[in-house]
Structures are given as C-alpha cells and as structure tokens.
Amino acid sequence: MLIRGGRIIKPCLGVDMVGDLLIVNGEVAWMGEGGPPGPAQVDTTILARGMVVSPGFVDLHVHLREPGFEEKETVATGAEAAARGGFTAVCCMPNTRPPIDSPSVVRYVNNKAKSGGAVRVFPVGCITRGQRGEELAEMAELAEGGVVAFSEDGGSVANSELMRQALEWSRLLDLPITDHCEDSTLTEGGVMNEGEVSARLGLKGMPAAAEDSIVARDIDLARLTGARLHIAHVSTAGSVDIIRRAKEKGVDVTAEVTPHHLTLTEERVTGYDTSAKVNPPLRTEADTEALLQGLKEGVIDAIATDHAPHTARDKACEFNEAAFGISGLETALGVLLGLVHQGKLDLVSLVSKLTAGPAKVFPALSDLGTLKAGAPGDVTIFDPDLEWVVDPALFASKGKNNPWAGSSLKGKVMATVVAGEIVYKDDAVRIEVR
C-alpha cells in the first residue's frame, strides 16, 4: 500500500513533511518523496493530498461492554466505531458481566476481537475479584492470559492495603495499573460536579476532592512500591498539580484526559441534558484550562476517550436516574481539532497525545503510534478542515449518547488502516487498485 501526497506527522521522530508512505506486508517500509525506491509492486494507492497522515490513534480507555451488556455495545460494533474515529488500537475496560477477572474472559474478548474486530483490541484485567474490592484477582494468571494493564474501572480500590498489594503485584508483572480515582464516600448519590451550577439545578454534586484525594493516595502508594501507575480520565486542576509534583519527584506515574473534559464544563448540564452526565463529571472552566495546560506541559501524557456507550433508555430519563457516560470514539478527533483551530493546541502536539503518547504508557503497546520503519502499518488519515454535522443515528457504535449531536465539527477521519488493510474509508477518499 502506498499513501501518496499527504502531510505525514510522526511526532516521536520529529517528522512533519509532505510525502509518501509505503506499507509492505503490514509493516511500514519507507517514507519519502518522489515514490518508493526499488522494485516494490504497489497494489493499493490512497491519494492523501491535502490530508494529514498520522500514526494510528491509540485509545487507552474504552468500554466495549461485551460480555454481558451487548445491548449497549459489542466488541465488533465498538471496534468499528473506533475505526471510524481513527483509532487503530483500543484498550477495553474490565467492568463487563462477568468482569474480566479470569483468563477465560480474557480469551473470550480476544476471540471476539479476532473474529469481528476492525482494530486491535487489548483487554484490561480487574484488580479485584468481581470488582468487589475484597480480594485481589489472580493478577499473574490474567497477565499470562494477555491483559495489558489492571483496573478497577468505574471505581477505586477503597482499601489502601489492598491497593498497595495490587501495585506490588503489578510491579512484579511489569504491567501498570490504570486508576479510576474516586472516593465513593464523597460522591455517593452525586450526579454532577459539586459547585454553583449543581446548587442552582438542585442536583447532588461530586466534589473535586473526591478525585484529588485518591490521586494523592495512590501516587503515594506507587512511590512506596515502585510500581507504574496510570491516572485515568483526569478532570480537576488539583489532580494536575498532584501529578505534576509527583513527576518532578520521579514517581512512575502517567495520566490521560478525555476530549469532553478538555472542551466542556459543568454548564453543559444546564437543562438537565443527560448526554453530558459522565463520571468523573464535567468540571469548571478553571479545571479545563488546567487540564489543557497539563497536556501541553507533558504532565498529562495521553488523550483517551473513555468511550461509554449506553442504550437510549439509559439516557432518556430523569437526570438523577440516567447512566454516566459519553459515546465518544467517533467524535473525538473533530472535538479535539476545535482546540487546534482555536489556537489553544498545535496539531503536532495533538497527534502526539493520540499516538506516541498513549503507546508509551502500556508496555504491550510500545510498537504502536510511531510509523517507524518496521513498525505496524497502522495509519490514520484525516482532513483537519472538513466540516461535518454530528448525527449519532449514523454512528457505528450502538451508543448514540453524545453531547455534540447536531453540532458542526471541523476535522474528520477519512481513512483508517490497520496492518496495511483499510478498515474504514470515507466516500470522498480516492483509492487506486493495481
């Protein structure tokens, strides 16, 4: 496959040039100008003039819902949604039914991904059995089964000693823990950020301190154990400050932020819009500014969607009863490019936080996100200036719960390539087949 005439951005190598990219046998073979050297026969050519050619996006945090919640999403529909969003690799969270707390469930997810997945799917295993927070899962068996990290996603491990043991095991297994940081005693019954807006709307709030306190605790435990800790979906200015100080002290901690926490605030809940109900909740403008600054400084290493699809019934109800979550794979790029068009973030930095940045967080993903010679031929091609209107009815995801429904976004994925195979293509993309 030859991808011709695009603006090739490879942040890890400092490459930003107009040229051609050749993929042979599923791997990156050559990049340059004027056509590939040697006798290579090109079977497929994608004409990418005026578009950006990027390493395939890597998402550290998605919910594919299967097994157990197939009415919300399946591995196949989630993988297709990922492909449309430009993501060539996704890490799926373990809060399924049954949860991913045994090698048999890991095998189930892997088999589903192999039989019907458009993109690479990497399961994340539970920290505790059944996610009950009472005893550790068989972390060594899960590691042997192929999980890429451990998480108690949807909540924190409340017991500090148990969390310490989990971190010690994760260090021995050389797999990180990806940490949903929430003190549930402070958030019980809460449905949005605690503050002036929640008071005005008469909704019970979830204070920023609920996140900050667990971020601080678990970073202290990571320093104590020498383990690798990844903070999921950071949402507060306080968490950014804590992570910044920890990195300065040499703690092995990384962090991610979502498109919605970077671009939306608690004001979006006004009108009791359940599409904006998410956990952690949308915070204040000061928080979004701190998150963006942390992203630019490198305090936050990656952007992850926290794709959380739900049925219409889950969201078409009173705000207090609605499920938390946003179905965000298919709008992530358009939303994030808004920051670029507003001059708040440069394009190369954005690409880095979607590719090389997340690929460095989990060791199992280290070959992805680079487009180095010999690396997997996973490519995202997008038009940064194409305007389109979000219509969730057209989503590949079963989850139509998206706060940008009806909005016009500027920037769209045009083609997604995994191991040299086209897994998604917009109708406007020209392809020549030999």
C-alpha positions as CSV (number, residue, x, y, z in Angstrom):
1,M,0.0,0.0,0.0
2,L,1.2,3.5,-0.9
3,I,-0.2,6.5,0.7
4,R,0.6,9.5,-1.5
5,G,1.0,13.2,-1.1
6,G,-0.2,13.6,2.5
7,R,1.2,15.7,5.3
8,I,3.0,13.0,7.3
9,I,3.2,13.7,11.0
10,K,5.3,11.4,13.2
11,P,5.8,13.2,16.5
12,C,8.1,10.6,18.1
13,L,10.6,11.2,15.2
14,G,10.0,14.9,14.8
15,V,8.7,14.3,11.3
16,D,6.3,16.8,9.7
17,M,6.6,16.7,5.9
18,V,4.6,16.3,2.7
19,G,5.4,12.9,1.1
20,D,4.6,9.3,0.6
21,L,4.3,6.3,2.9
22,L,4.8,2.7,1.9
23,I,3.5,-0.3,3.8
24,V,4.6,-3.8,2.8
25,N,3.4,-7.0,4.5
26,G,1.6,-5.0,7.1
27,E,4.6,-3.0,8.2
28,V,6.0,0.5,7.5
29,A,8.7,0.0,4.8
30,W,9.5,3.5,3.6
31,M,8.7,7.2,3.8
32,G,9.9,9.9,1.5
33,E,9.2,11.9,-1.7
34,G,9.0,11.0,-5.3
35,G,7.8,7.5,-5.0
36,P,9.3,4.4,-3.3
37,P,12.7,3.2,-4.4
38,G,13.4,-0.3,-5.6
39,P,11.1,-2.9,-7.3
40,A,8.2,-2.9,-4.8
41,Q,4.9,-3.5,-6.5
42,V,2.2,-1.3,-5.2
43,D,-1.2,-3.0,-5.1
44,T,-3.2,-0.2,-3.5
45,T,-2.7,3.6,-3.6
46,I,-4.5,6.0,-1.3
47,L,-4.4,9.6,-2.6
48,A,-4.0,11.8,0.5
49,R,-3.2,15.2,-0.9
50,G,-4.5,17.9,1.5
51,M,-4.9,15.4,4.3
52,V,-2.8,14.5,7.4
53,V,-1.2,11.1,7.5
54,S,-0.7,10.1,11.1
55,P,0.3,7.0,13.1
56,G,-2.9,5.1,14.0
57,F,-4.6,6.6,17.1
58,V,-4.3,4.6,20.3
59,D,-7.1,4.7,23.0
60,L,-6.2,3.6,26.4
61,H,-9.7,3.7,27.8
62,V,-12.8,2.3,26.1
63,H,-15.9,0.3,27.2
64,L,-16.8,-2.4,24.7
65,R,-19.5,-3.8,27.1
66,E,-19.1,-7.4,25.9
67,P,-19.7,-9.8,27.6
68,G,-22.9,-9.0,29.4
69,F,-24.1,-5.7,28.0
70,E,-24.4,-6.4,24.3
71,E,-27.4,-4.2,24.1
72,K,-25.1,-1.2,24.7
73,E,-22.1,-2.3,22.6
74,T,-20.2,-5.3,21.3
75,V,-16.5,-5.8,20.6
76,A,-17.4,-5.7,16.9
77,T,-19.5,-2.6,17.0
78,G,-17.1,-0.8,19.3
79,A,-14.1,-1.8,17.1
80,E,-16.0,-0.4,14.0
81,A,-16.7,2.8,15.9
82,A,-13.0,3.0,16.8
83,A,-12.0,2.6,13.1
84,R,-14.4,5.4,12.1
85,G,-12.8,7.6,14.7
86,G,-9.3,6.9,13.5
87,F,-8.3,4.6,16.4
88,T,-6.4,1.5,15.3
89,A,-5.9,0.2,18.8
90,V,-8.1,0.3,21.9
91,C,-7.8,-1.0,25.5
92,C,-11.1,-2.2,26.8
93,M,-12.1,-1.8,30.5
94,P,-13.0,-4.8,32.6
95,N,-16.4,-3.8,34.0
96,T,-18.3,-6.3,31.9
97,R,-20.6,-9.1,33.1
98,P,-18.8,-11.3,34.0
99,P,-15.9,-8.9,34.6
100,I,-12.5,-9.5,33.1
101,D,-11.2,-11.2,36.2
102,S,-10.2,-14.6,34.8
103,P,-8.2,-15.9,31.8
104,S,-11.4,-17.4,30.3
105,V,-13.0,-13.9,30.0
106,V,-9.8,-12.6,28.5
107,R,-9.8,-15.3,25.9
108,Y,-13.5,-14.6,25.2
109,V,-12.7,-10.9,24.5
110,N,-9.7,-11.8,22.4
111,N,-11.6,-14.3,20.3
112,K,-14.4,-11.8,19.7
113,A,-11.8,-9.2,18.6
114,K,-10.1,-11.7,16.2
115,S,-13.4,-12.8,14.6
116,G,-15.1,-9.4,14.3
117,G,-12.8,-6.6,15.3
118,A,-11.8,-4.0,12.8
119,V,-9.0,-2.7,15.0
120,R,-6.5,-4.1,17.6
121,V,-8.3,-4.8,20.9
122,F,-6.3,-5.1,24.2
123,P,-8.2,-6.3,27.3
124,V,-7.5,-4.7,30.7
125,G,-7.9,-7.0,33.7
126,C,-9.6,-6.5,37.0
127,I,-7.7,-5.6,40.1
128,T,-10.1,-7.4,42.5
129,R,-12.3,-10.5,42.0
130,G,-15.6,-9.4,40.6
131,Q,-14.6,-5.8,41.1
132,R,-15.9,-6.2,44.7
133,G,-12.8,-4.6,46.3
134,E,-12.4,-7.5,48.8
135,E,-9.5,-9.6,47.4
136,L,-7.1,-9.4,44.5
137,A,-7.9,-11.1,41.3
138,E,-5.4,-13.7,40.1
139,M,-3.2,-11.0,38.5
140,A,-0.5,-13.3,37.4
141,E,-2.9,-15.5,35.6
142,L,-4.5,-12.5,33.9
143,A,-1.1,-11.3,32.8
144,E,-0.3,-14.7,31.4
145,G,-3.7,-14.6,29.6
146,G,-2.7,-11.4,27.8
147,V,-4.1,-8.4,29.7
148,V,-2.1,-5.2,29.1
149,A,-2.9,-3.5,32.5
150,F,-5.1,-3.8,35.5
151,S,-8.0,-1.5,36.6
152,E,-11.0,-1.3,38.9
153,D,-12.6,1.0,36.4
154,G,-15.9,2.5,37.5
155,G,-14.5,3.0,41.0
156,S,-11.4,2.9,43.2
157,V,-10.0,0.2,45.4
158,A,-11.2,1.6,48.7
159,N,-8.9,-0.5,50.9
160,S,-5.4,1.2,50.9
161,E,-3.6,-2.0,51.9
162,L,-5.3,-4.0,49.1
163,M,-4.3,-1.2,46.7
164,R,-0.7,-1.4,47.9
165,Q,-0.7,-5.2,47.3
166,A,-2.1,-4.7,43.8
167,L,0.6,-2.2,43.0
168,E,3.3,-4.6,44.3
169,W,1.9,-7.4,42.1
170,S,1.7,-5.1,39.1
171,R,5.4,-4.1,39.5
172,L,6.4,-7.8,39.6
173,L,4.4,-8.5,36.5
174,D,5.6,-5.3,34.8
175,L,2.1,-4.2,33.9
176,P,0.7,-0.8,35.0
177,I,-2.5,-0.1,37.0
178,T,-4.8,2.3,35.3
179,D,-6.6,4.1,38.1
180,H,-10.1,5.4,38.3
181,C,-9.7,7.8,41.3
182,E,-12.8,8.4,43.3
183,D,-13.6,8.4,47.0
184,S,-17.1,7.0,46.8
185,T,-17.9,8.1,50.3
186,L,-17.7,11.7,49.0
187,T,-19.6,11.0,45.7
188,E,-22.4,8.7,46.8
189,G,-25.6,9.9,45.2
190,G,-23.8,12.6,43.2
191,V,-24.7,13.2,39.6
192,M,-22.5,16.2,38.5
193,N,-19.7,18.5,39.7
194,E,-20.3,20.0,43.1
195,G,-20.5,23.8,42.9
196,E,-22.6,26.7,42.0
197,V,-24.2,25.0,39.0
198,S,-25.3,21.9,40.9
199,A,-26.7,24.2,43.6
200,R,-28.7,26.2,41.0
201,L,-30.0,23.0,39.4
202,G,-30.8,21.3,42.7
203,L,-28.6,18.3,41.8
204,K,-26.3,16.5,44.3
205,G,-22.7,17.2,43.5
206,M,-19.5,15.3,43.3
207,P,-16.6,17.3,44.8
208,A,-13.3,17.6,43.1
209,A,-11.7,16.5,46.4
210,A,-13.1,13.0,45.8
211,E,-10.8,12.7,42.9
212,D,-7.8,14.6,44.2
213,S,-7.6,12.6,47.5
214,I,-7.4,9.2,45.7
215,V,-4.9,10.6,43.2
216,A,-2.7,11.7,46.1
217,R,-3.1,8.4,48.0
218,D,-2.4,6.1,45.0
219,I,0.6,8.2,43.9
220,D,2.0,7.8,47.4
221,L,1.4,4.1,47.2
222,A,3.1,4.0,43.8
223,R,6.1,5.8,45.2
224,L,6.2,3.3,48.2
225,T,6.0,0.2,45.9
226,G,8.0,1.5,42.9
227,A,5.1,0.4,40.7
228,R,3.9,2.1,37.5
229,L,0.6,4.0,37.9
230,H,-1.6,5.5,35.2
231,I,-4.3,8.0,36.3
232,A,-7.4,7.7,34.1
233,H,-9.7,10.5,32.9
234,V,-8.1,13.3,35.0
235,S,-10.7,16.0,35.5
236,T,-9.6,18.5,38.1
237,A,-6.9,21.2,38.4
238,G,-6.0,19.7,41.8
239,S,-5.2,16.3,40.2
240,V,-3.0,18.0,37.6
241,D,-1.0,19.7,40.3
242,I,-0.6,16.5,42.3
243,I,0.6,14.6,39.2
244,R,3.0,17.4,38.2
245,R,4.7,17.3,41.7
246,A,4.9,13.5,41.6
247,K,6.6,13.5,38.2
248,E,9.0,16.1,39.5
249,K,9.9,13.8,42.3
250,G,10.5,10.9,40.0
251,V,7.3,8.8,40.7
252,D,6.5,6.5,37.8
253,V,3.1,8.0,37.0
254,T,1.3,8.8,33.8
255,A,-2.1,10.3,33.1
256,E,-4.8,10.7,30.5
257,V,-7.5,13.2,29.8
258,T,-10.7,12.9,27.7
259,P,-11.9,15.1,24.9
260,H,-15.0,16.0,26.9
261,H,-13.1,17.1,30.0
262,L,-10.9,19.3,27.8
263,T,-13.7,21.0,26.0
264,L,-16.9,21.0,28.1
265,T,-17.7,22.4,31.5
266,E,-20.4,21.8,34.1
267,E,-22.5,24.5,32.4
268,R,-23.3,21.9,29.7
269,V,-25.5,20.1,32.2
270,T,-27.9,23.2,32.3
271,G,-31.2,22.0,31.0
272,Y,-30.6,18.6,32.6
273,D,-29.0,17.2,29.5
274,T,-28.3,13.6,30.3
275,S,-25.8,13.3,27.3
276,A,-23.5,15.4,29.4
277,K,-23.7,13.2,32.5
278,V,-20.4,11.5,32.9
279,N,-18.1,10.2,35.7
280,P,-15.9,11.9,36.6
281,P,-18.2,14.8,36.0
282,L,-17.7,17.8,33.8
283,R,-15.9,20.4,35.9
284,T,-15.3,24.2,35.9
285,E,-13.7,26.4,33.3
286,A,-10.7,26.7,35.6
287,D,-10.4,22.9,35.5
288,T,-10.5,22.7,31.8
289,E,-7.8,25.3,31.5
290,A,-5.6,23.4,33.9
291,L,-6.1,20.2,32.0
292,L,-5.1,21.8,28.7
293,Q,-2.0,23.4,30.4
294,G,-1.1,20.0,31.9
295,L,-1.5,18.4,28.4
296,K,0.8,21.0,26.8
297,E,3.4,20.7,29.6
298,G,3.5,16.9,29.4
299,V,2.1,16.4,32.9
300,I,-0.8,14.6,31.0
301,D,0.7,12.0,28.6
302,A,-2.3,10.9,26.5
303,I,-5.8,11.7,25.4
304,A,-8.3,8.8,25.8
305,T,-12.0,8.8,25.0
306,D,-13.5,6.8,28.0
307,H,-16.0,5.7,25.3
308,A,-19.0,4.7,27.3
309,P,-22.0,3.7,25.1
310,H,-25.5,3.3,26.5
311,T,-28.9,2.5,25.2
312,A,-31.5,5.2,24.6
313,R,-33.4,4.0,27.7
314,D,-30.3,4.5,29.8
315,K,-30.3,8.2,28.9
316,A,-33.9,9.1,28.1
317,C,-34.9,9.6,31.7
318,E,-34.6,12.0,34.6
319,F,-31.1,13.3,35.1
320,N,-30.7,11.6,38.5
321,E,-31.6,8.2,37.1
322,A,-29.6,8.5,33.9
323,A,-26.4,6.4,33.3
324,F,-23.0,8.1,33.3
325,G,-21.1,8.1,30.1
326,I,-20.5,9.5,26.6
327,S,-20.2,7.5,23.4
328,G,-17.1,9.4,22.1
329,L,-15.0,7.4,19.7
330,E,-16.5,8.8,16.5
331,T,-16.4,12.5,17.5
332,A,-13.1,12.6,19.4
333,L,-10.9,14.0,16.5
334,G,-13.4,16.6,15.4
335,V,-13.9,17.8,19.0
336,L,-10.1,17.9,19.7
337,L,-9.3,19.7,16.4
338,G,-11.5,22.5,17.7
339,L,-8.7,23.2,20.2
340,V,-6.3,23.4,17.3
341,H,-8.5,25.7,15.2
342,Q,-8.9,28.0,18.2
343,G,-5.1,28.2,18.6
344,K,-5.1,26.5,22.0
345,L,-3.1,23.5,20.9
346,D,-0.8,22.8,18.0
347,L,-1.6,20.0,15.6
348,V,1.6,18.1,16.1
349,S,1.1,18.0,19.9
350,L,-2.5,16.8,19.4
351,V,-1.3,13.9,17.1
352,S,1.4,13.0,19.7
353,K,-1.2,12.8,22.5
354,L,-3.3,10.4,20.4
355,T,-0.4,8.2,19.2
356,A,3.1,8.0,20.6
357,G,1.9,9.4,24.0
358,P,-0.6,6.6,24.8
359,A,1.6,3.9,23.2
360,K,4.3,4.6,25.7
361,V,2.0,4.2,28.7
362,F,1.4,0.4,28.5
363,P,4.5,-1.7,27.6
364,A,2.4,-4.0,25.4
365,L,1.6,-1.1,23.0
366,S,5.2,0.2,22.6
367,D,5.4,-0.8,18.9
368,L,2.4,1.3,18.1
369,G,1.9,5.0,17.4
370,T,5.2,5.7,15.6
371,L,5.2,4.7,11.9
372,K,8.9,3.9,12.3
373,A,10.4,1.6,9.7
374,G,9.4,-2.0,10.6
375,A,6.6,-0.8,12.9
376,P,3.0,-2.0,12.4
377,G,1.4,-0.3,9.3
378,D,-1.4,1.3,11.4
379,V,-2.3,4.7,9.9
380,T,-5.0,7.4,10.4
381,I,-5.7,9.8,7.5
382,F,-7.8,12.9,8.3
383,D,-8.8,16.2,6.8
384,P,-8.3,18.8,9.5
385,D,-10.5,21.3,7.8
386,L,-13.5,19.3,6.6
387,E,-16.7,20.4,8.4
388,W,-19.4,17.9,9.2
389,V,-22.5,17.7,11.4
390,V,-22.7,15.0,14.1
391,D,-25.6,12.6,13.6
392,P,-25.5,9.9,16.2
393,A,-28.0,7.9,14.2
394,L,-25.2,7.3,11.7
395,F,-22.7,6.0,14.4
396,A,-21.3,2.6,14.1
397,S,-21.4,2.4,17.9
398,K,-24.7,1.2,19.4
399,G,-24.3,4.1,21.9
400,K,-25.9,7.2,20.5
401,N,-25.4,9.2,23.7
402,N,-23.2,12.1,22.6
403,P,-23.4,15.8,23.7
404,W,-22.3,17.0,20.3
405,A,-25.3,15.7,18.5
406,G,-26.4,18.3,15.9
407,S,-23.2,20.2,16.2
408,S,-20.9,21.1,13.4
409,L,-17.3,19.9,13.9
410,K,-14.3,20.9,11.8
411,G,-12.0,17.9,11.1
412,K,-12.8,14.4,10.1
413,V,-11.2,11.0,9.7
414,M,-11.1,10.0,6.1
415,A,-9.4,6.6,6.3
416,T,-8.1,4.1,8.9
417,V,-5.5,1.5,8.1
418,V,-4.6,-1.5,10.3
419,A,-1.6,-3.6,9.4
420,G,-1.8,-2.3,5.8
421,E,-5.5,-3.1,5.4
422,I,-8.2,-0.4,5.0
423,V,-10.7,-0.9,7.9
424,Y,-12.6,2.4,7.3
425,K,-12.8,4.8,4.3
426,D,-14.9,7.9,3.7
427,D,-16.6,8.0,0.4
428,A,-14.5,11.1,-0.6
429,V,-11.2,9.3,-0.4
430,R,-9.7,8.2,-3.8
431,I,-8.1,4.8,-3.9
432,E,-6.3,3.2,-6.9
433,V,-6.1,-0.6,-7.1
434,R,-3.5,-2.2,-9.4
